[in-house]
Amino acid sequence: MSDDASDIYDLIDRAYESDDVDEIAALTERVLELAPDNPEALLLKSELIEDDEERLLLLERALAKIKKYFEEQGLSGEAISEDDNSEVYFAILKRAAYVRFLLEDDDGAMELIEELLPFDPYDQMFSRSFYYRILLEREEWAAVLEDTMKQTEHGLGWAYSRIIATYMLSVQGKSGKGNKKSDIAKIDKMLWPAIAMSPDVPFYMLGYFPDPVDDTEEEEDAFEFGLLFEGIWAVSRDMLNWFSKSVILFGLLSGRFGDEQDDMAEILDALGGGDDYKELFDKLGGAEPDEVVLSAILSGGYPKAR
């Protein structure tokens, strides 16, 4: 290993270990002085930039460089996963796709996500969740349901995407035919198991929780997923109200709203969930752990059709 390469690895390691933004920026710039197109340094620098178009330029530079490296090494397919640079490659793909999505370039985002999908069969990097999110943005409800029926791995993306697609096709799509209340009751039964997978996720989706203050991987993943799906609920005011009613009901019963408990109870009442809350609160006798609340909601068939 050359002295420059050794210095680069050392500087990058120090940047990852630092919590000081200015220090990270300085270390990253030192790496880029030694290696102007170092993909990992470009990735790090992109995280420090607020302007999405500038971020995307850096990420695309990084992606071009790392792809050129794989090409020079004769690596493709599964062999890429075994290379030391694979994690950086995956991170660049994911972040670049997200920035393109923020810039409303759905086709560009989908292109990158489809590149990542084969390397992420268990959705550990949220690639399939992101794939669904883009389809939802395009309002391709049937395509989402078709794909979810093929999957054997049932994670958060699978759960929430089929809920949204089912709602939009069976409830929002009603035009005087069928039983709307019956359809909503069926979707309610899909929602509670989704919430049980990661109970804080819906509160991030609706903006009821701020950014996480702890650094646990679980909470960071919940926040990241919630942020990804945050905007889709507004595609339908009815769906947003339905989802909000259920999330607030769960939040009140599990003691998640603190000093805002009374205000949230008023909102729930306006959404038609006040009676459900009173009934369940009387049964539970106060705030209870998540599993107790979810069990009471499911066994009682809440929210009630009124």
C-alpha positions, 0 to 999 in steps of 0.5 A, a space after each residue: 500500500 502506498 503512503 498516499 493510500 494509507 493516508 487516505 484510509 486513515 483520513 476516511 476512518 477519522 472522518 467516520 469516527 468524528 461527530 464534528 461536522 467541521 472536522 469531517 469536512 476538513 478531513 474529506 477535503 484532505 482526502 480529495 486533495 490526494 485523490 480528487 475522485 475518491 468515491 467514499 470521500 465524494 459520498 462523505 462530502 455529499 452528506 454535508 451539502 444541503 443543495 440537492 443538485 450539488 449533492 447529486 453531482 458529487 454522487 454521480 461523480 462517485 458512482 462513475 468512478 466506482 463503476 469504472 473501478 469495477 469495470 477495470 477489475 472485471 467485476 460484475 454481478 455477485 462478484 461486486 458484492 464480494 469486493 471491499 468497495 461494494 458497501 460504498 457502491 451500494 450507499 452511493 446508489 441508494 443516496 443518489 436515487 433518493 436525491 433524484 427522487 427529491 428532485 422529482 426525477 422518478 425515472 432516474 431514481 427508479 433506474 438506480 434502485 433497479 441497479 441496487 435491487 439484485 444486491 438487496 434481496 432482503 430489503 436491508 438497504 430499503 431498495 424494494 421499499 424505495 422501489 414501491 415508493 416510486 411506484 406509489 408516487 406514480 400511482 401505479 397501485 395495481 403494479 404495487 399489489 402485483 409485486 407484493 404478492 410475489 414477495 416472500 420477505 414481508 418487511 415494512 415496505 411490503 406492509 405499508 405499500 400494499 396497505 396504500 395500494 389496497 386503500 386506493 384501489 378498493 376504498 378510494 376507487 369506490 364509485 357507489 359500488 361495494 361496501 366501503 366500510 367493509 373494505 376499510 375494516 379489512 385494511 385496518 386489519 392489515 395496518 396494525 401488524 404493520 405498526 407492530 413491526 416498528 411502532 414509531 414509524 407511523 409517527 415519523 411518517 405523519 411528522 408527529 415525532 421530531 428527528 430521533 435523538 438517540 443513535 440506535 440503528 433501529 430508531 434511525 431505520 424507523 426514521 429513514 423509512 418514515 421519511 421515505 413514506 411521509 409524503 404519499 399519504 397526502 395523495 388522498 385526504 380520506 386516506 390521510 384522515 383514516 391513517 391519522 385516526 388510527 395512529 393517533 389512537 395508538 399513540 394516545 393509548 401507548 402514551 406517546 404524545 406527552 404534553 400534547 396528549 389533550 390536543 391530540 385527543 381533540 384531533 382524534 375526536 374531530 376525526 371520529 375516533 373519540 369514542 374508540 379512545 374512551 372505550 379502549 382507555 376504560 378497558 386498559 386503565 391508562 397508557 400501556 406497552 405497545 403490545 398490550 395496546 395493539 392486542 386490545 385494538 385488534 381483539 376489539 376490532 377497532 377502529 369501530 365503523 360508526 
